[in-house]
């Protein structure tokens, strides 16, 4: 299996300044959100294991495990890891068709939908964060540890906001791969 090509972000003029800092900050945020996703997976495994062992051997399941996993942990896992998936290019495209275009056309084929996605995700993030802050004071009633009802909305909102910013970065920072001959010789210049 060939090694994954090195990704080098640059702006349209080959400068790195503000956009490079934006990309670094976004990457750091995505690492933190992905780490939070890893912690969530561990918490899900522990909660479900304690629930199953308690149910099977002690005849006393962990109260509210299903609701906690379904309403909080799964939501956090899905939405907090989404920006890293977007950065890795985990979106669907038809490579057979897209790869036949020049680098400039491929950029615009990716930039137009990414701009539309950024606007849509920005609106959804705003709504989710607003809902999360509105529900922050209300808590669950059937879990061992009372959890804020706004927590899952806030996790969704932060994940959507980070994914929105990644879509903006995809438009502002075209990515050249080392194996693309038409971009490798002139970083920052799209043909």
C-alpha positions as CSV (number, residue, x, y, z in Angstrom):
1,X,0.0,0.0,0.0
2,X,1.6,3.3,-1.0
3,X,2.2,6.0,1.6
4,X,-0.4,8.7,1.9
5,X,0.8,11.9,0.1
6,X,1.9,14.8,2.1
7,X,-0.6,17.6,2.2
8,X,0.6,21.2,2.0
9,X,-1.9,24.0,2.5
10,X,-1.2,27.3,0.8
11,X,-3.3,30.3,-0.3
12,X,-3.7,31.5,-3.9
13,X,-0.5,33.5,-3.8
14,X,1.7,30.9,-2.1
15,X,1.7,32.9,1.2
16,X,1.3,31.2,4.5
17,X,0.7,34.1,7.1
18,X,-2.8,34.3,8.5
19,X,-4.2,31.4,6.6
20,X,-1.4,29.1,7.7
21,X,-2.1,30.1,11.3
22,X,-5.8,29.5,10.8
23,X,-5.1,26.1,9.4
24,X,-2.9,25.2,12.4
25,X,-5.5,26.4,14.9
26,X,-8.1,24.4,13.0
27,X,-6.0,21.3,13.0
28,X,-5.3,21.7,16.8
29,X,-9.1,22.1,17.4
30,X,-9.8,19.0,15.4
31,X,-7.2,17.0,17.3
32,X,-8.8,18.1,20.6
33,X,-12.3,17.2,19.3
34,X,-11.1,13.8,18.0
35,X,-9.4,13.2,21.4
36,X,-12.8,14.0,23.0
37,X,-14.3,11.4,20.7
38,X,-11.8,8.8,21.8
39,X,-12.7,9.6,25.5
40,X,-16.4,9.2,24.6
41,X,-15.8,5.8,23.1
42,X,-14.0,4.7,26.3
43,X,-16.9,6.1,28.4
44,X,-19.4,4.2,26.2
45,X,-17.5,1.0,26.6
46,X,-17.2,1.4,30.4
47,X,-20.9,2.4,30.9
48,X,-22.2,-0.5,28.7
49,X,-19.9,-3.0,30.4
50,X,-20.9,-1.9,33.9
51,X,-24.5,-2.0,32.8
52,X,-24.3,-5.5,31.3
53,X,-22.3,-6.9,34.2
54,X,-24.6,-5.3,36.7
55,X,-27.7,-6.7,34.9
56,X,-26.3,-10.2,34.4
57,X,-24.5,-10.9,37.7
58,X,-25.9,-8.4,40.2
59,X,-29.4,-8.1,38.9
60,X,-29.0,-4.3,39.2
61,X,-28.3,-2.5,35.9
62,X,-26.7,0.9,35.8
63,X,-29.7,3.3,35.8
64,X,-29.9,5.5,32.7
65,X,-27.1,3.9,30.6
66,X,-29.2,3.6,27.5
67,X,-30.3,7.2,27.6
68,X,-26.8,8.5,28.4
69,X,-25.2,6.5,25.6
70,X,-28.0,7.3,23.1
71,X,-28.7,11.0,23.9
72,X,-25.2,12.2,24.9
73,X,-22.3,9.9,24.1
74,X,-23.3,8.9,20.6
75,X,-24.2,12.5,19.7
76,X,-20.8,13.6,20.9
77,X,-19.0,10.9,19.0
78,X,-20.7,11.6,15.7
79,X,-20.5,15.4,15.8
80,X,-17.2,16.0,17.5
81,X,-15.3,13.7,15.1
82,X,-16.9,15.1,12.0
83,X,-14.4,17.9,11.4
84,X,-11.5,15.5,11.2
85,X,-13.4,13.4,8.7
86,X,-14.0,16.5,6.6
87,X,-10.3,17.4,6.8
88,X,-9.3,13.9,5.7
89,X,-11.5,14.2,2.6
90,X,-14.0,11.7,3.8
91,X,-16.7,13.1,1.6
92,X,-18.0,11.3,-1.4
93,X,-16.9,12.2,-4.9
94,X,-16.8,10.4,-8.2
95,X,-13.0,10.1,-8.8
96,X,-13.3,8.6,-12.3
97,X,-14.9,11.8,-13.5
98,X,-13.3,14.4,-11.3
99,X,-9.7,13.2,-11.8
100,X,-10.0,13.9,-15.6
101,X,-10.3,17.7,-14.9
102,X,-7.4,20.1,-14.6
103,X,-6.3,21.2,-11.1
104,X,-8.1,24.5,-11.5
105,X,-11.4,22.9,-12.4
106,X,-11.0,20.3,-9.6
107,X,-10.4,23.2,-7.1
108,X,-13.7,24.9,-8.2
109,X,-15.6,21.6,-8.2
110,X,-14.6,21.2,-4.6
111,X,-14.7,24.9,-3.6
112,X,-18.3,25.6,-4.7
113,X,-19.9,22.8,-2.7
114,X,-17.6,23.5,0.3
115,X,-18.7,27.2,0.3
116,X,-22.4,26.1,0.3
117,X,-21.7,23.5,3.0
118,X,-19.9,26.2,5.1
119,X,-22.9,28.5,5.0
120,X,-25.4,25.7,5.8
121,X,-23.3,24.3,8.6
122,X,-22.7,27.8,10.0
123,X,-26.5,28.3,10.3
124,X,-27.0,24.8,11.8
125,X,-24.1,25.4,14.3
126,X,-25.6,28.7,15.4
127,X,-29.0,27.1,15.9
128,X,-27.5,24.1,17.8
129,X,-25.4,26.3,20.1
130,X,-28.3,28.6,20.8
131,X,-30.5,25.6,21.7
132,X,-27.7,24.1,23.8
133,X,-27.3,27.3,25.9
134,X,-31.1,27.6,26.2
135,X,-31.3,24.0,27.6
136,X,-28.2,24.2,29.7
137,X,-30.0,24.6,33.1
138,X,-32.4,21.6,32.5
139,X,-31.1,18.2,33.5
140,X,-32.1,14.6,32.9
141,X,-34.1,12.8,35.5
142,X,-33.5,9.1,34.9
143,X,-29.7,8.9,34.9
144,X,-27.4,8.2,37.8
145,X,-25.6,11.5,37.2
146,X,-27.9,14.3,36.2
147,X,-26.7,15.6,32.8
148,X,-27.6,18.9,31.2
149,X,-30.0,18.5,28.3
150,X,-28.1,21.2,26.5
151,X,-24.9,19.2,26.5
152,X,-25.7,17.1,23.4
153,X,-26.8,20.3,21.6
154,X,-23.5,22.0,22.5
155,X,-21.4,19.0,21.3
156,X,-23.4,19.1,18.1
157,X,-23.0,22.8,17.7
158,X,-19.2,22.8,18.3
159,X,-18.8,19.9,15.9
160,X,-20.8,21.7,13.3
161,X,-18.9,24.9,13.8
162,X,-15.5,23.2,13.5
163,X,-16.7,21.4,10.3
164,X,-18.0,24.7,8.9
165,X,-14.5,26.3,9.5
166,X,-12.9,23.2,7.8
167,X,-15.1,23.8,4.8
168,X,-14.0,27.5,4.8
169,X,-10.4,26.4,5.0
170,X,-11.0,24.0,2.1
171,X,-12.0,26.9,0.0
172,X,-9.3,29.3,1.2
173,X,-6.4,26.8,1.4
174,X,-6.3,24.6,-1.7
175,X,-4.4,21.5,-0.9
176,X,-1.7,20.2,-3.1
177,X,-0.6,16.6,-2.9
178,X,3.0,15.7,-3.6
179,X,2.0,13.2,-6.3
180,X,0.1,15.7,-8.4
181,X,2.6,16.7,-11.1
182,X,0.6,19.8,-12.3
183,X,0.7,21.4,-8.8
184,X,4.0,20.1,-7.4
185,X,6.2,22.3,-9.5
186,X,4.4,25.5,-8.6
187,X,2.8,25.5,-5.2
188,X,0.1,28.1,-4.8
189,X,-0.7,28.3,-8.5
190,X,-3.7,26.6,-9.9
191,X,-3.9,25.9,-13.6
